Amino acid sequence: MPRSVRHRRPTRRKRSNRTAPEPIPPGPQADNRTSGCPAGGCLKQFCRSGGIGTLAGLLYLLHGLLFLRWFRVGLEPLTEPKFNCLLRRSAETLQLRRRLTLFCSPIVDSPITIGFRQPTIIIPAKLVNHLSDDEMQSILLHELAHVRQGDPLTGLLGRIIAAFCWWNPLLHRLLQVHSQSCEEVAASLFQ
């Protein structure tokens, strides 16, 4: 074996007679969890607990509600007597006694219902003059079935819950399934 390579024996460390250092007593930072937060502490705790996602979800919900309010102002009411007669007849068929309004809009592509206190049915402007009375009544019955089931209110509540539980993919999937089932139930009422 060449002289340049030397094998060293592992050395053992000697045990010292020292004891473990004493733990540092909790200072003012440890009290942030139980007492009021000092300046900046609440924001840090808010960020750690997922508050930014919740805040973003609530802002998105508020944006949608403000958009609906703006959208509702620009709607054109359908005041022709035949539309009001069809709406009244459809509401009687489903035994609805709520105040309902019927509007048309060039912005929407398919009929929709918005509002839970005063439901508003919106028909696309391009469909209003091209539908027969039977087709219009079936559309109104479908949208009124959503009103009868309370779909606008459950949709709003679902979005509020989703704002607080934004991190849960199961909740988002549940909201999609609920929306699809609402459509299926409304469609099956008249078959």
Residue pairs with C-beta under 8 A, 6 or more apart in sequence:
28 38
32 38
32 41
32 45
37 45
46 52
50 166
50 167
53 166
53 167
54 163
54 164
54 166
56 166
57 162
57 163
57 164
57 166
58 163
60 163
61 159
61 160
61 163
64 159
68 114
68 115
71 105
71 107
71 114
72 114
72 115
72 120
74 105
75 103
75 104
75 105
75 120
75 122
76 103
76 104
76 105
76 125
77 101
77 102
77 103
78 84
78 102
78 103
78 104
78 123
78 128
82 133
83 102
83 136
84 102
86 133
86 136
86 137
86 140
87 100
87 102
87 121
87 140
89 137
90 137
90 140
90 141
90 144
91 97
91 98
91 100
91 144
93 141
94 141
94 144
94 145
94 148
96 144
96 147
96 148
98 118
98 119
98 147
99 118
100 118
100 119
100 120
100 121
100 144
100 147
101 118
101 119
101 120
101 121
102 120
102 121
102 123
102 140
103 120
103 121
103 122
103 123
104 122
104 123
104 124
104 125
104 128
105 122
105 123
105 124
105 125
106 124
106 125
106 126
108 122
108 123
108 124
109 124
110 124
111 121
111 122
111 123
111 124
111 127
111 139
111 142
111 143
112 121
112 122
112 143
113 119
113 120
113 121
113 122
113 143
113 144
113 146
113 147
113 151
113 152
114 120
114 122
114 152
115 152
116 150
116 152
116 153
116 156
119 147
119 152
121 140
121 143
121 144
123 136
123 139
131 139
138 190
141 189
141 190
142 186
142 187
142 190
143 186
145 185
145 186
145 189
145 190
146 152
146 182
146 186
149 182
149 185
149 186
151 182
151 186
154 178
154 182
155 179
158 175
158 178
159 175
161 171
162 171
162 172
162 175
165 171
